[in-house]
């Protein structure tokens, strides 16, 4: 929700790298952890501006060399910005993949590999976004809304409390 105003104010990596910290923090305040995020945004913007002539790299190996960019963020960039099939394992994908019985792993990279084995590459990015959306709206960590879940009929509810199990 903050990106339109953020990118309007700082249209290039060089502009964001030179941003006033207080102004940048104000723009991203609603995202939480805004001080750390502002510092990370300026750092990655500086690296993109100086090391890559303002162009965001298009491969995992290079993206993860940027400050503050890990595998999850690199997969978001590749899948969402560049259309490269990618599985993003955030907290929601991690929880739902286990809860739905797609993996027994806890490590995000292992979860990503398990999901890759289950789906054709053309489905990876959209599937990740769907799990994230479902985790945010319905399948919450502490109080999943199983009665409202379209997947309840097939869900093994691994790790879900007895109360949630008995309501469906």
C-alpha positions in Angstrom: 0.0 0.0 0.0 2.9 2.4 0.5 4.7 1.6 -2.7 2.9 4.0 -5.0 3.8 7.0 -2.9 7.3 5.6 -2.1 8.2 5.1 -5.8 6.6 8.4 -6.8 8.8 10.2 -4.3 11.9 8.1 -5.1 11.6 7.0 -8.7 15.1 5.5 -9.0 17.5 3.6 -6.8 19.8 6.6 -6.7 17.0 8.8 -5.5 16.1 6.4 -2.7 19.7 5.9 -1.7 20.0 9.7 -1.2 16.7 9.9 0.7 16.4 11.7 3.9 16.0 9.1 6.6 13.2 10.9 8.5 11.2 11.4 5.3 11.6 7.8 4.1 10.6 6.6 7.6 7.5 8.7 7.5 6.5 7.3 4.1 6.9 3.7 5.2 5.8 4.1 8.9 2.6 2.0 8.5 4.6 -1.1 7.5 6.1 -1.6 10.9 9.8 -1.7 11.8 10.0 1.4 9.7 13.5 2.5 10.9 15.1 -0.8 10.1 13.3 -0.9 6.8 14.3 2.6 5.8 17.9 1.8 6.5 17.6 -1.4 4.5 15.9 0.3 1.6 18.6 3.0 1.4 21.3 0.3 1.5 19.8 -1.9 -1.2 19.0 1.2 -3.3 22.6 2.3 -3.0 23.9 -1.1 -4.1 21.6 -1.3 -7.0 22.5 2.3 -8.1 26.3 1.8 -7.8 26.9 -1.9 -8.5 24.2 -2.5 -11.1 23.8 0.9 -12.7 20.3 1.3 -11.4 19.0 -2.0 -12.8 17.7 -4.7 -10.4 19.3 -8.0 -11.1 17.2 -10.8 -12.6 18.7 -13.9 -11.0 18.6 -15.4 -7.6 22.4 -15.7 -7.2 22.9 -11.9 -7.7 19.8 -10.7 -5.9 20.8 -12.4 -2.7 24.2 -10.6 -2.7 22.3 -7.3 -2.2 22.1 -6.0 1.4 19.0 -7.1 3.2 17.8 -9.4 0.3 17.4 -13.1 1.2 15.9 -15.9 -0.7 12.3 -15.0 0.1 12.6 -11.4 -1.2 14.6 -12.6 -4.2 11.8 -15.0 -5.1 9.2 -12.2 -4.7 11.2 -10.0 -7.1 11.7 -12.8 -9.6 8.2 -14.1 -9.5 6.2 -10.9 -9.2 8.4 -8.3 -11.0 10.0 -10.5 -13.7 7.6 -13.4 -14.1 10.2 -16.0 -13.3 8.5 -19.0 -11.7 9.2 -18.7 -7.9 8.0 -19.9 -4.6 8.1 -17.4 -1.8 8.2 -18.9 1.6 7.0 -16.4 4.1 5.4 -17.1 7.5 2.0 -17.8 5.9 3.4 -20.2 3.2 5.5 -21.9 5.9 2.5 -22.4 8.2 0.0 -23.4 5.6 2.3 -25.8 3.8 2.8 -27.7 7.0 -0.9 -27.4 8.1 -2.1 -28.7 4.7 0.4 -31.6 4.8 2.5 -30.4 1.8 5.7 -30.6 3.9 7.0 -31.8 7.2 10.0 -29.4 6.9 10.5 -26.3 9.0 13.4 -24.7 6.9 12.1 -22.3 4.3 14.4 -23.6 1.6 13.4 -27.2 2.2 9.7 -26.1 2.1 10.3 -24.3 -1.2 11.9 -27.4 -2.7 9.0 -29.6 -1.4 6.4 -27.2 -3.0 8.4 -27.2 -6.3 8.1 -31.0 -6.4 4.3 -30.8 -6.0 3.5 -28.1 -8.6 4.5 -27.3 -12.2 6.7 -24.2 -12.4 4.1 -22.1 -14.2 2.0 -22.4 -10.9 4.6 -21.5 -8.4 4.2 -17.8 -8.1 0.4 -17.7 -8.1 0.3 -20.6 -5.7 2.6 -18.7 -3.3 0.4 -15.6 -3.5 -2.7 -17.6 -2.9 -1.3 -19.3 0.2 -0.1 -15.9 1.5 -3.6 -14.4 0.9 -5.3 -17.4 2.5 -3.0 -17.3 5.5 -3.7 -13.6 6.0 -7.5 -13.8 5.7 -8.6 -17.2 6.9 -5.9 -19.7 8.1 -4.4 -17.6 10.9 -1.7 -19.0 13.1 -3.5 -18.9 16.4 -7.2 -18.9 15.5 -7.8 -20.3 12.0 -11.3 -19.6 10.7 -11.9 -23.2 9.7 -15.7 -22.7 9.4 -15.1 -20.1 6.7 -12.3 -22.1 4.9 -13.0 -23.3 1.3 -10.3 -26.0 1.9 -11.7 -27.4 5.2 -13.0 -30.5 3.5 -9.5 -31.6 2.4 -7.4 -30.0 5.1 -5.7 -32.3 7.6 -5.3 -29.3 9.9 -1.9 -30.5 11.1 -0.9 -28.5 14.2 -4.3 -26.9 14.6 -5.9 -26.8 18.0 -8.6 -29.3 19.0 -11.1 -26.5 19.2 -10.6 -25.5 15.6 -10.7 -29.2 14.6 -14.0 -29.8 16.2 -15.7 -26.8 14.7 -15.6 -28.1 11.1 
